[in-house]
Amino acid sequence: MSPDNPDRERPVDEPDRSAPPRASGATSPAAEQPPPGEQPPGEQPQAAEQPPRGEEPVEGPADVAPSAAYQSSLELNFDEPRRPLRAVATVLGAVLALAVLGVPFGLLWAALAPDTPVLKTVEGAIYAEPQPEQPIAADGWFSLLGLAFGLLVALAVWVVLRRRRGPVGLLAAVLGALVAAPVAWQVGRRVGLATFDRLLDTAPAGQAFTKPADLRAGGVDWLLGVLPVPHGNLLLPAFGAAIMYTLLAGWSRWPGLRPEPDPAGLSWVSAGTPAPPAAPEPPAPDAAEPPRG
């Protein structure tokens, strides 16, 4: 044994022996590995390499097609050009329809508002009581009914004119309620007015009868003798319509205030959002653990 020969059994003068020749059937370790397509039945090929976290996968044409089709359908169905003449015609038609609805509004007010008792004198008719409450009740009933009428008008315009929701629908509701209020006032105050005028002309002094309901807290002024301008509680229907329509617009689920179709074949998740990676399958009970280190 020496520093050059650590083997004790080997003589110092014995030369190094060459390696034994390899048998003809033996193969190298690299050649023993099977081709990639021929894996043993117990082994599975490695999964494809996933993109690093923080980087979104590139979207292919199949991912963009549903979103593009949905956008094109919206442009065809709901982005039609706004024509001024058609908008004006819509507003005028809504105002005329709501003015006609002022007739039943006035009839309902005349039925609910109490008549005021009066007494015939030589100089004309006077109140039978010093401070009657019936005129105040008539104003109160008209105010309540007018406010409810404005709310219903805004709701009806929102549902019927769904394709014109926005400034056009708001203008139609407000102007329609503003025109319907004087119509209701004139219709309601004329119920029983002919009988009152006849008794006022023919009844003897001292006879008591009733005067139909009328407004004292509202009326119509004429601007420059041509343009009628309502005031007082005649403005309450328009006020209620404006408030209700604004609330409906604020609570709308659609940004454009008009109903939009749900995209076919799409879920609430955007088409461009990548799907989360699937969780790895648990190992089999009899699978051998990989070598550590």
C-alpha positions in Angstrom: 0.0 0.0 0.0 1.3 3.4 -1.0 -0.1 6.9 -1.7 -0.3 6.0 -5.4 -1.9 2.6 -4.7 -4.6 2.7 -2.0 -5.7 -0.9 -2.6 -4.1 -3.2 0.0 -4.6 -6.4 -2.0 -3.1 -5.0 -5.2 0.7 -5.2 -5.6 2.6 -2.1 -6.2 4.2 -3.2 -9.3 1.1 -4.6 -10.9 0.1 -2.5 -13.9 -3.4 -1.1 -14.4 -5.9 -3.4 -16.0 -8.1 -2.3 -18.9 -11.9 -2.4 -18.6 -13.5 -5.6 -19.8 -15.1 -5.5 -23.2 -18.9 -4.7 -23.3 -21.1 -7.5 -24.4 -22.7 -7.3 -27.9 -26.3 -7.1 -26.5 -25.6 -4.4 -23.9 -26.6 -0.8 -24.6 -25.7 2.5 -23.1 -27.9 4.1 -20.4 -28.9 6.9 -22.9 -30.1 4.2 -25.4 -32.1 2.4 -22.7 -34.6 5.3 -22.4 -37.7 4.7 -24.6 -38.7 7.2 -27.3 -41.1 10.0 -26.2 -44.1 8.4 -27.9 -43.5 5.0 -26.2 -43.9 5.6 -22.5 -44.3 2.7 -20.1 -47.8 2.1 -18.9 -47.1 3.2 -15.4 -45.5 6.6 -16.3 -47.3 9.7 -17.6 -45.8 12.4 -19.8 -45.1 15.7 -18.1 -47.8 18.4 -18.5 -47.3 21.2 -20.8 -45.5 24.2 -19.4 -48.0 26.7 -17.9 -47.4 30.5 -18.5 -45.9 32.3 -15.5 -48.2 33.9 -13.1 -49.0 37.6 -13.8 -49.1 37.1 -17.6 -52.4 36.6 -19.3 -52.7 34.1 -22.1 -53.1 35.5 -25.6 -56.7 35.4 -26.8 -57.3 33.6 -30.0 -60.1 34.3 -32.6 -62.4 31.9 -30.8 -62.3 34.0 -27.6 -63.0 37.3 -29.3 -65.8 36.1 -31.6 -68.7 36.0 -29.0 -67.8 39.4 -27.6 -67.6 40.9 -31.1 -70.9 39.4 -32.1 -72.6 40.7 -28.9 -71.2 44.2 -29.6 -72.5 44.2 -33.2 -75.9 43.1 -32.1 -76.1 46.0 -29.7 -75.0 48.4 -32.4 -77.7 47.1 -34.8 -80.6 47.0 -32.3 -80.0 49.7 -29.8 -77.7 52.3 -31.3 -80.0 53.6 -33.9 -79.6 57.3 -34.8 -81.8 59.8 -33.0 -83.9 61.7 -35.5 -85.1 65.1 -34.2 -88.4 65.1 -36.1 -89.2 61.6 -34.7 -88.4 62.8 -31.2 -90.6 65.8 -31.6 -93.5 63.8 -32.9 -93.1 61.4 -30.0 -93.2 64.2 -27.4 -96.3 65.8 -29.1 -98.1 62.5 -29.3 -97.4 61.8 -25.6 -98.6 65.3 -24.6 -101.9 64.9 -26.5 -102.5 61.5 -24.9 -101.8 62.7 -21.4 -104.0 65.8 -22.0 -106.9 63.4 -22.8 -106.2 61.6 -19.5 -106.8 64.9 -17.7 -110.6 64.4 -18.3 -110.9 61.3 -15.9 -108.6 63.1 -13.5 -110.9 66.1 -13.4 -114.0 63.9 -13.0 -112.4 62.0 -10.1 -111.5 65.3 -8.4 -115.1 66.6 -8.8 -116.5 63.4 -7.2 -114.1 63.6 -4.2 -114.0 67.3 -3.5 -116.9 68.6 -1.4 -119.3 71.3 -2.7 -119.4 74.6 -0.7 -122.8 75.6 0.7 -123.9 79.1 -0.3 -126.8 81.4 0.5 -128.6 83.6 -2.1 -128.9 87.3 -1.2 -130.0 90.3 -3.1 -126.4 91.1 -4.1 -125.6 87.5 -5.1 -124.4 84.3 -3.4 -122.4 84.3 -0.2 -120.9 81.6 1.9 -123.4 80.0 4.3 -120.6 79.7 6.9 -118.2 82.5 7.9 -115.1 80.4 7.3 -116.0 77.3 5.2 -113.5 74.4 5.0 -114.8 73.0 1.7 -112.6 75.2 -0.6 -109.5 74.2 1.3 -110.5 70.5 1.0 -111.0 71.0 -2.8 -107.4 72.4 -3.1 -106.1 69.5 -0.9 -107.8 66.8 -3.0 -106.5 68.3 -6.2 -103.0 68.5 -4.9 -103.0 64.9 -3.8 -104.6 63.6 -6.9 -102.3 65.7 -9.1 -99.2 64.4 -7.4 -100.4 60.8 -7.8 -101.3 61.5 -11.4 -97.8 62.8 -12.1 -96.2 59.6 -10.6 -98.4 57.4 -12.7 -97.7 59.4 -15.8 -93.9 59.0 -15.4 -94.3 55.3 -14.8 -96.5 54.9 -17.9 -94.1 56.9 -20.1 -91.1 54.9 -18.8 -92.8 51.6 -19.8 -94.4 52.6 -23.1 -91.7 54.8 -24.5 -88.8 52.5 -23.6 -87.0 53.2 -26.8 -87.1 57.0 -26.0 -85.9 56.8 -22.4 -83.8 59.8 -21.4 -84.3 63.5 -22.1 -87.1 62.8 -24.6 -89.1 60.7 -22.2 -88.6 63.1 -19.4 -89.8 66.0 -21.5 -92.8 64.1 -22.7 -93.8 63.2 -19.1 -93.4 66.7 -17.7 -95.1 68.5 -20.5 -97.9 66.0 -20.6 -98.6 66.3 -16.9 -98.4 70.1 -17.2 -101.0 70.2 -19.9 -103.3 67.6 -18.2 -103.5 69.6 -14.9 -105.5 72.6 -16.4 -107.6 70.2 -18.4 -108.5 68.4 -15.2 -109.2 71.6 -13.4 -111.6 72.9 -16.1 -113.4 69.6 -16.4 -113.8 69.2 -12.6 -115.0 72.7 -11.9 -117.7 72.5 -14.6 -119.4 69.5 -13.1 -122.5 71.0 -11.6 -121.6 74.6 -12.7 -124.6 74.9 -14.9 -127.0 74.1 -12.1 -125.2 76.6 -9.8 -125.6 79.4 -12.4 -129.3 78.6 -13.0 -130.0 78.8 -9.2 -127.9 81.9 -8.9 -130.2 83.6 -11.5 -133.6 82.3 -10.5 -133.5 81.4 -6.8 -135.1 83.8 -4.4 -133.2 85.6 -1.7 -132.5 83.4 1.3 -132.4 80.1 -0.6 -129.5 77.8 0.2 -127.7 75.7 -2.4 -124.2 74.5 -3.1 -121.3 75.7 -5.3 -119.2 73.1 -7.1 -115.5 72.6 -6.2 -113.0 75.1 -7.5 -109.3 76.0 -7.0 -108.1 78.9 -4.9 -104.4 77.9 -4.6 -103.9 77.5 -8.4 -104.8 78.9 -11.8 -103.5 80.0 -15.1 -101.9 83.3 -16.0 -101.6 84.5 -19.6 -98.1 85.6 -20.6 -98.4 88.5 -23.1 -102.0 87.5 -23.5 -101.1 84.5 -25.6 -99.1 81.9 -23.7 -100.9 80.2 -20.7 -98.7 79.7 -17.7 -100.1 77.5 -14.9 -99.2 78.2 -11.3 -99.9 77.0 -7.8 -101.1 73.4 -7.3 -101.5 73.0 -11.1 -97.7 72.4 -11.2 -97.8 69.4 -8.8 -98.5 66.8 -11.5 -95.5 68.0 -13.5 -93.4 68.0 -10.4 -94.4 64.4 -9.5 -93.7 63.2 -13.0 -90.2 64.8 -13.0 -89.3 63.3 -9.6 -90.6 59.8 -10.5 -88.9 59.7 -13.9 -85.6 60.8 -12.4 -85.8 58.1 -9.8 -86.6 55.4 -12.4 -83.6 56.6 -14.5 -81.3 56.5 -11.4 -82.4 52.9 -10.5 -82.2 51.6 -14.0 -80.0 48.5 -14.4 -78.9 49.5 -17.9 -76.4 52.3 -18.5 -78.3 53.5 -21.6 -81.7 53.3 -19.8 -83.0 51.1 -22.5 -83.3 47.3 -22.1 -80.3 45.4 -23.6 -80.4 41.7 -24.6 -78.3 39.2 -22.7 -75.5 37.9 -25.0 -76.2 34.4 -26.2 -73.8 31.8 -25.0 -72.0 34.1 -22.6 -71.9 34.1 -18.9 -71.5 36.9 -16.4 -67.7 36.4 -16.7 -66.2 38.3 -19.7 -65.1 36.3 -22.7 -61.6 37.7 -22.4 -61.1 36.6 -18.7 -58.9 33.4 -18.6 -60.3 30.4 -16.8 -58.6 29.5 -13.6 -56.2 26.5 -13.9 -57.5 23.1 -12.8 -56.4 21.7 -9.5 -53.8 18.9 -9.7 -55.2 15.4 -9.3 -54.3 13.6 -6.0 -51.7 10.8 -6.4 -52.8 7.2 -6.5 -52.6 5.3 -3.2 -50.0 2.9 -4.5 -47.9 5.5 -6.4 -44.3 5.6 -5.4 -43.0 8.9 -3.9 -40.5 10.8 -6.1 -36.9 10.8 -4.9 -36.0 13.6 -2.6 -32.8 15.6 -2.9 
